[in-house]
Amino acid sequence: MSKNKGKKILKYKITGFFCLVIFIFILVKTGIFFQSPKIQNFILISVDDLRPDRLQCYGHTRNTSPGLDRLVQNGAQFQNAYISWPMTLRSHASMFTSLYPSVLEFPMDPKIKTIASILKEHGYNTGAFTGGGYMSYNFGLLNGFKEYDDYVKRPDVLANKTNKWLEKNQHQKFFLFLHTYYVHQPYVAPPEYFKKFADPNYSGPVENRSGKITSFIRKANAGKVKVTSEDRQRILDIYDAQIIRIDETIHQIAAHLERLKLMEKTMLIITSDHGEQFFEYNRFGHTSHGNPFADISTRVPLIIYSPVLPDQVKINQFVEAIDIPPTILDAAGLKIPDYFQGQSLYPLLCKKPRLFYKKKKEIFFRNRNFMGIRTTDAKIIVTLKTGELKLFDLINDPQEKKNVIENYSYKKTKSLLKKIDHFVKKNEELREKLKISNIKLSQEILDHPFSFDKKTLFLSSFHNRIYRYRKNNSLVTKKFQKIPFQFIDSKYKKGILLKPKQIIYFQIDSSVMGDAGAMEFSFKINKKTNQKQKIFQMNIDGEEGVITIHATVFWDRGKKITKPFSFSLFKISQGKIQIEQNFSHFLKWKNWHHLLLAWKPNEIYIFLDGHLISKKENETNIFFKQNTTKNIKLSGENFIIDELRISSSSRIIRPHSRKQHLDDKVLERLKSLGYLR
């Protein structure tokens, strides 16, 4: 064989070898050789405010997490899982949308699909049980859930509701989201759990009681009390005891999955929305100005129990909350949207080749006042208002105590700042691409058109669809000539100004509450006290129970312009709270605020300053269906009643043409918010 012929054959062999390598690479890349097993069911559990270093499976010396430890034995434990924004609402939004919090606005636009809405479109039953607050329906996070209850407070109630839901849906594929504030402030643990860790010789000011511990933390954060190491440890003892209680709840749910023979069909994902600072940076809370993105605030547990894992896997590389939605879709065998900012962790669980997973080199942080980047060896934080820089050397200072920006090389600092700029630009581009904007009312109430003295005032107008009939036909409008009160000029003729501690009773035909209607309140917080202040309370007595609507403001948080405002709507029957709807927000206390309560058959809406705060389904009758003529009782500090009106359209319209609908004004507002079509 000639030399030339031999060279040609060698050339063909080399070419053929490279073609074969490329062909195999394409097959591997497309996943033909590595088809992952598909999982039928998914349960995502978020324990609000849970630090991983307080779990035994993450190295804590106390036995705080026996239930989670058992799941870890046949699951993946991610050692370096992070969130971008250490706050409940924003962090969970990332967990549901695979978008960084700074991309989103709240209430979340319904066109932004959550993991629940995507799975629902593919035939999954979707359910959620949450602790309310920022995890209530009004913020848009629960879009896509067929069933939800956003006021589940106690661990035993969470376990019972979850297990009943699992029994009902065990024969269909499902996605279930569970959330609890149980380890969140205020730190209060059941005595039988607390005594496991409590030091019997402690004699300091920290008590295992809600009011006492809340007061201590507020004073500590304000610098009014000295926090000793014993005080701090006492709070950690309570926190650890709370963790044991919620760990038991997770174990009860897992045990029920076993009984239903669902464990081998179900992926369990246990995580948190943020950590907690216990005065490491001179403050108790989710974050601090001293170090807003400390690992103790931004690092969270992430445990994934999956039937595809034969044994325990520990993963040390960076992962984020935005990785959860693509992981679920990948495990379900569904297409991952191209705009997702996270990536699937499922290849790590299935032990696919590395080319299926791109290793992250940094974590991006953002909140209203700061931005930052964490790499494996450094963390830089930028104060947005001043441009001040903080840099921590994580190799030599893992506790992040010393700012070394002055000693760090300019080149490395500039490189980290470029990474921040890269994330910011990418997020802004995505916002524009998705056309994300804040949903607001077309008109906001800036002031209220009536004259009044400088005392705290409250105005209430109860609207109905048939305004033109009210003078002649209203069943409820009453005259108050015989009641001792002060008249005040307002937009609608005269209004009533109640004096402090004054109470008004009057009768109504409360059966008119059973159909669609609305109530509107405009109030201005103006009176400063040293304790919580009841702005108003209204009790509506009926044969089936008492509906109570009340609002309070808390003044014991210094001279800040915003104050915690609480609004509650609940019904008491036979001495027990039958159903409850409440929320709290920080409001500017010198401004007017607008509250709208609206209902139609099977739905209740509550708006505050033009934002949907809460929506509850299938409970209208529980609240408003009363059967007899009873009393309304009004009381408060100082407020105005402007021509009290409660009426129902169905009481005026002829029976054969009876329609149940909201007031036109309310309907228009709901449509403008995108909640009604």
CORMO-V444603 format. One record per residue. N is the residue number from 1. RES is the residue in one small letter. SS is DSSP state (alpha for helix, beta for strand, coil for the rest). BURIAL is # if it has 16 or more other C-alpha atoms within 10 Angstrom, else .. Layout:
((N:RES:SS:BURIAL) (N:RES:SS:BURIAL))
This chain:
((1:m:coil:.) (2:s:coil:.) (3:k:alpha:.) (4:n:alpha:.) (5:k:alpha:.) (6:g:alpha:.) (7:k:alpha:.) (8:k:alpha:.) (9:i:alpha:.) (10:l:alpha:.) (11:k:alpha:.) (12:y:alpha:.) (13:k:alpha:.) (14:i:alpha:.) (15:t:alpha:.) (16:g:alpha:.) (17:f:alpha:.) (18:f:alpha:.) (19:c:alpha:.) (20:l:alpha:.) (21:v:alpha:.) (22:i:alpha:.) (23:f:alpha:.) (24:i:alpha:.) (25:f:alpha:.) (26:i:alpha:.) (27:l:alpha:.) (28:v:alpha:#) (29:k:alpha:.) (30:t:alpha:.) (31:g:coil:.) (32:i:coil:.) (33:f:coil:.) (34:f:coil:.) (35:q:coil:.) (36:s:coil:#) (37:p:coil:.) (38:k:coil:.) (39:i:coil:#) (40:q:coil:#) (41:n:beta:#) (42:f:beta:#) (43:i:beta:#) (44:l:beta:#) (45:i:beta:#) (46:s:beta:#) (47:v:beta:#) (48:d:coil:#) (49:d:coil:#) (50:l:coil:#) (51:r:coil:#) (52:p:alpha:#) (53:d:alpha:#) (54:r:alpha:#) (55:l:coil:#) (56:q:alpha:#) (57:c:alpha:#) (58:y:alpha:#) (59:g:coil:.) (60:h:coil:.) (61:t:coil:.) (62:r:coil:.) (63:n:coil:.) (64:t:coil:#) (65:s:coil:#) (66:p:alpha:#) (67:g:alpha:#) (68:l:alpha:#) (69:d:alpha:#) (70:r:alpha:.) (71:l:alpha:#) (72:v:alpha:#) (73:q:coil:#) (74:n:coil:#) (75:g:beta:#) (76:a:beta:#) (77:q:beta:#) (78:f:beta:#) (79:q:beta:#) (80:n:beta:#) (81:a:beta:#) (82:y:beta:#) (83:i:coil:#) (84:s:coil:#) (85:w:coil:#) (86:p:coil:#) (87:m:coil:#) (88:t:alpha:#) (89:l:alpha:#) (90:r:alpha:#) (91:s:alpha:#) (92:h:alpha:#) (93:a:alpha:#) (94:s:alpha:#) (95:m:alpha:#) (96:f:alpha:#) (97:t:alpha:#) (98:s:coil:#) (99:l:coil:#) (100:y:coil:#) (101:p:alpha:#) (102:s:alpha:#) (103:v:alpha:#) (104:l:coil:#) (105:e:coil:#) (106:f:coil:#) (107:p:coil:#) (108:m:coil:#) (109:d:coil:#) (110:p:coil:#) (111:k:coil:.) (112:i:coil:#) (113:k:coil:#) (114:t:coil:#) (115:i:alpha:#) (116:a:alpha:#) (117:s:alpha:#) (118:i:alpha:#) (119:l:alpha:#) (120:k:alpha:#) (121:e:alpha:.) (122:h:coil:.) (123:g:coil:.) (124:y:coil:#) (125:n:beta:#) (126:t:beta:#) (127:g:beta:#) (128:a:beta:#) (129:f:beta:#) (130:t:coil:#) (131:g:coil:#) (132:g:coil:#) (133:g:alpha:#) (134:y:alpha:#) (135:m:alpha:#) (136:s:coil:#) (137:y:alpha:#) (138:n:alpha:#) (139:f:alpha:#) (140:g:coil:#) (141:l:coil:#) (142:l:coil:#) (143:n:coil:#) (144:g:coil:#) (145:f:coil:#) (146:k:coil:.) (147:e:beta:.) (148:y:beta:#) (149:d:beta:#) (150:d:coil:#) (151:y:coil:#) (152:v:coil:#) (153:k:coil:#) (154:r:coil:.) (155:p:alpha:#) (156:d:alpha:.) (157:v:alpha:.) (158:l:alpha:#) (159:a:alpha:#) (160:n:alpha:.) (161:k:alpha:.) (162:t:alpha:#) (163:n:alpha:#) (164:k:alpha:.) (165:w:alpha:.) (166:l:alpha:#) (167:e:alpha:.) (168:k:alpha:.) (169:n:alpha:.) (170:q:coil:.) (171:h:coil:.) (172:q:coil:.) (173:k:coil:#) (174:f:beta:#) (175:f:beta:#) (176:l:beta:#) (177:f:beta:#) (178:l:beta:#) (179:h:beta:#) (180:t:beta:#) (181:y:coil:#) (182:y:coil:#) (183:v:coil:#) (184:h:coil:#) (185:q:coil:#) (186:p:coil:#) (187:y:coil:#) (188:v:coil:#) (189:a:coil:#) (190:p:coil:.) (191:p:alpha:.) (192:e:alpha:.) (193:y:alpha:#) (194:f:alpha:#) (195:k:coil:.) (196:k:coil:.) (197:f:coil:#) (198:a:coil:#) (199:d:coil:.) (200:p:coil:.) (201:n:coil:.) (202:y:coil:.) (203:s:coil:.) (204:g:coil:.) (205:p:coil:.) (206:v:coil:#) (207:e:coil:#) (208:n:coil:#) (209:r:coil:.) (210:s:alpha:.) (211:g:alpha:.) (212:k:alpha:.) (213:i:alpha:#) (214:t:alpha:#) (215:s:alpha:.) (216:f:alpha:#) (217:i:alpha:#) (218:r:alpha:#) (219:k:alpha:.) (220:a:alpha:#) (221:n:alpha:#) (222:a:coil:.) (223:g:coil:.) (224:k:coil:.) (225:v:coil:.) (226:k:coil:.) (227:v:coil:#) (228:t:coil:.) (229:s:alpha:.) (230:e:alpha:.) (231:d:alpha:#) (232:r:alpha:.) (233:q:alpha:#) (234:r:alpha:#) (235:i:alpha:#) (236:l:alpha:#) (237:d:alpha:#) (238:i:alpha:#) (239:y:alpha:#) (240:d:alpha:#) (241:a:alpha:#) (242:q:alpha:#) (243:i:alpha:#) (244:i:alpha:#) (245:r:alpha:#) (246:i:alpha:#) (247:d:alpha:#) (248:e:alpha:#) (249:t:alpha:#) (250:i:alpha:#) (251:h:alpha:#) (252:q:alpha:#) (253:i:alpha:#) (254:a:alpha:#) (255:a:alpha:#) (256:h:alpha:#) (257:l:alpha:#) (258:e:alpha:.) (259:r:alpha:.) (260:l:coil:.) (261:k:coil:.) (262:l:coil:#) (263:m:alpha:#) (264:e:alpha:.) (265:k:alpha:#) (266:t:beta:#) (267:m:beta:#) (268:l:beta:#) (269:i:beta:#) (270:i:beta:#) (271:t:beta:#) (272:s:coil:#) (273:d:coil:#) (274:h:coil:#) (275:g:coil:#) (276:e:coil:#) (277:q:beta:#) (278:f:beta:#) (279:f:coil:#) (280:e:coil:#) (281:y:coil:#) (282:n:coil:#) (283:r:coil:#) (284:f:beta:#) (285:g:beta:#) (286:h:coil:#) (287:t:coil:#) (288:s:coil:#) (289:h:coil:.) (290:g:coil:.) (291:n:coil:#) (292:p:coil:#) (293:f:coil:#) (294:a:coil:#) (295:d:alpha:#) (296:i:alpha:#) (297:s:alpha:#) (298:t:alpha:#) (299:r:beta:#) (300:v:beta:#) (301:p:beta:#) (302:l:beta:#) (303:i:beta:#) (304:i:beta:#) (305:y:beta:#) (306:s:coil:#) (307:p:coil:#) (308:v:coil:#) (309:l:coil:#) (310:p:coil:.) (311:d:coil:.) (312:q:coil:.) (313:v:beta:#) (314:k:beta:.) (315:i:beta:.) (316:n:beta:.) (317:q:beta:.) (318:f:beta:#) (319:v:beta:#) (320:e:beta:#) (321:a:coil:#) (322:i:coil:#) (323:d:alpha:#) (324:i:alpha:#) (325:p:alpha:#) (326:p:alpha:#) (327:t:alpha:#) (328:i:alpha:#) (329:l:alpha:#) (330:d:alpha:#) (331:a:alpha:#) (332:a:alpha:#) (333:g:coil:.) (334:l:coil:.) (335:k:coil:.) (336:i:coil:#) (337:p:coil:.) (338:d:coil:.) (339:y:coil:.) (340:f:coil:#) (341:q:coil:#) (342:g:coil:#) (343:q:coil:#) (344:s:coil:#) (345:l:coil:#) (346:y:alpha:#) (347:p:alpha:#) (348:l:alpha:.) (349:l:alpha:#) (350:c:alpha:#) (351:k:coil:.) (352:k:coil:#) (353:p:coil:.) (354:r:alpha:.) (355:l:alpha:.) (356:f:alpha:#) (357:y:coil:.) (358:k:coil:.) (359:k:coil:.) (360:k:coil:.) (361:k:coil:.) (362:e:coil:#) (363:i:beta:#) (364:f:beta:#) (365:f:beta:#) (366:r:beta:#) (367:n:coil:#) (368:r:coil:.) (369:n:coil:.) (370:f:beta:#) (371:m:beta:#) (372:g:beta:#) (373:i:beta:#) (374:r:beta:#) (375:t:coil:.) (376:t:coil:.) (377:d:coil:.) (378:a:beta:#) (379:k:beta:#) (380:i:beta:#) (381:i:beta:#) (382:v:beta:#) (383:t:beta:#) (384:l:coil:.) (385:k:coil:.) (386:t:coil:.) (387:g:coil:.) (388:e:coil:.) (389:l:beta:#) (390:k:beta:#) (391:l:beta:#) (392:f:beta:#) (393:d:beta:#) (394:l:coil:#) (395:i:coil:.) (396:n:coil:.) (397:d:coil:.) (398:p:coil:.) (399:q:coil:.) (400:e:coil:#) (401:k:coil:#) (402:k:coil:.) (403:n:coil:#) (404:v:coil:#) (405:i:alpha:.) (406:e:alpha:.) (407:n:alpha:.) (408:y:coil:.) (409:s:coil:.) (410:y:alpha:.) (411:k:alpha:.) (412:k:alpha:.) (413:t:alpha:#) (414:k:alpha:.) (415:s:alpha:.) (416:l:alpha:#) (417:l:alpha:#) (418:k:alpha:.) (419:k:alpha:#) (420:i:alpha:#) (421:d:alpha:.) (422:h:alpha:.) (423:f:alpha:#) (424:v:alpha:#) (425:k:alpha:.) (426:k:alpha:.) (427:n:alpha:#) (428:e:alpha:.) (429:e:alpha:.) (430:l:alpha:#) (431:r:alpha:#) (432:e:alpha:.) (433:k:alpha:.) (434:l:alpha:.) (435:k:coil:.) (436:i:coil:#) (437:s:coil:.) (438:n:coil:.) (439:i:coil:#) (440:k:coil:#) (441:l:coil:#) (442:s:coil:.) (443:q:coil:.) (444:e:coil:.) (445:i:coil:.) (446:l:coil:.) (447:d:coil:.) (448:h:coil:.) (449:p:coil:.) (450:f:coil:.) (451:s:coil:.) (452:f:coil:.) (453:d:coil:.) (454:k:coil:.) (455:k:coil:.) (456:t:coil:#) (457:l:beta:#) (458:f:beta:#) (459:l:beta:#) (460:s:beta:#) (461:s:beta:#) (462:f:coil:#) (463:h:coil:#) (464:n:coil:#) (465:r:coil:#) (466:i:coil:#) (467:y:alpha:.) (468:r:alpha:.) (469:y:alpha:.) (470:r:alpha:#) (471:k:alpha:.) (472:n:alpha:.) (473:n:alpha:.) (474:s:coil:#) (475:l:coil:#) (476:v:coil:#) (477:t:coil:#) (478:k:coil:.) (479:k:coil:.) (480:f:coil:.) (481:q:coil:.) (482:k:coil:.) (483:i:coil:.) (484:p:coil:.) (485:f:coil:#) (486:q:beta:.) (487:f:beta:.) (488:i:beta:#) (489:d:beta:.) (490:s:coil:#) (491:k:coil:.) (492:y:coil:.) (493:k:coil:.) (494:k:beta:#) (495:g:beta:#) (496:i:beta:#) (497:l:beta:#) (498:l:beta:#) (499:k:coil:#) (500:p:coil:.) (501:k:coil:.) (502:q:coil:.) (503:i:beta:.) (504:i:beta:.) (505:y:beta:.) (506:f:beta:.) (507:q:beta:.) (508:i:beta:#) (509:d:beta:#) (510:s:alpha:#) (511:s:alpha:#) (512:v:alpha:#) (513:m:alpha:#) (514:g:alpha:#) (515:d:coil:#) (516:a:coil:#) (517:g:beta:#) (518:a:beta:#) (519:m:beta:#) (520:e:beta:#) (521:f:beta:#) (522:s:beta:#) (523:f:beta:#) (524:k:beta:#) (525:i:coil:#) (526:n:coil:#) (527:k:coil:#) (528:k:coil:.) (529:t:coil:.) (530:n:coil:.) (531:q:coil:.) (532:k:coil:.) (533:q:beta:#) (534:k:beta:#) (535:i:beta:#) (536:f:beta:#) (537:q:beta:#) (538:m:beta:#) (539:n:beta:#) (540:i:beta:#) (541:d:beta:#) (542:g:beta:#) (543:e:coil:.) (544:e:coil:#) (545:g:beta:#) (546:v:beta:#) (547:i:beta:#) (548:t:beta:#) (549:i:beta:#) (550:h:beta:#) (551:a:beta:#) (552:t:beta:#) (553:v:beta:#) (554:f:beta:#) (555:w:coil:#) (556:d:coil:.) (557:r:coil:.) (558:g:coil:.) (559:k:coil:.) (560:k:coil:.) (561:i:coil:.) (562:t:beta:#) (563:k:beta:#) (564:p:beta:#) (565:f:beta:#) (566:s:beta:#) (567:f:beta:#) (568:s:beta:.) (569:l:beta:#) (570:f:beta:#) (571:k:beta:#) (572:i:beta:#) (573:s:beta:.) (574:q:coil:.) (575:g:coil:.) (576:k:beta:.) (577:i:beta:.) (578:q:beta:.) (579:i:beta:.) (580:e:beta:.) (581:q:beta:#) (582:n:beta:#) (583:f:beta:#) (584:s:beta:#) (585:h:beta:#) (586:f:beta:.) (587:l:beta:#) (588:k:beta:#) (589:w:coil:#) (590:k:coil:.) (591:n:coil:.) (592:w:beta:#) (593:h:beta:#) (594:h:beta:#) (595:l:beta:#) (596:l:beta:#) (597:l:beta:#) (598:a:beta:#) (599:w:beta:#) (600:k:beta:#) (601:p:coil:#) (602:n:coil:.) (603:e:beta:.) (604:i:beta:#) (605:y:beta:#) (606:i:beta:#) (607:f:beta:#) (608:l:beta:#) (609:d:coil:#) (610:g:coil:#) (611:h:beta:#) (612:l:beta:#) (613:i:beta:#) (614:s:beta:#) (615:k:beta:#) (616:k:beta:#) (617:e:beta:.) (618:n:coil:.) (619:e:coil:.) (620:t:alpha:#) (621:n:alpha:#) (622:i:alpha:#) (623:f:alpha:#) (624:f:alpha:#) (625:k:coil:#) (626:q:coil:#) (627:n:coil:#) (628:t:coil:.) (629:t:beta:.) (630:k:beta:#) (631:n:beta:#) (632:i:beta:#) (633:k:beta:.) (634:l:beta:#) (635:s:beta:#) (636:g:beta:#) (637:e:coil:#) (638:n:coil:#) (639:f:beta:#) (640:i:beta:#) (641:i:beta:#) (642:d:coil:#) (643:e:coil:#) (644:l:coil:#) (645:r:coil:#) (646:i:coil:#) (647:s:coil:#) (648:s:coil:#) (649:s:alpha:#) (650:s:alpha:#) (651:r:alpha:.) (652:i:coil:#) (653:i:coil:.) (654:r:coil:.) (655:p:alpha:.) (656:h:alpha:.) (657:s:alpha:.) (658:r:coil:.) (659:k:coil:.) (660:q:coil:.) (661:h:coil:#) (662:l:coil:#) (663:d:coil:#) (664:d:alpha:.) (665:k:alpha:.) (666:v:alpha:#) (667:l:alpha:#) (668:e:alpha:.) (669:r:alpha:#) (670:l:alpha:#) (671:k:alpha:.) (672:s:alpha:.) (673:l:coil:#) (674:g:coil:.) (675:y:coil:.) (676:l:coil:.) (677:r:coil:.))
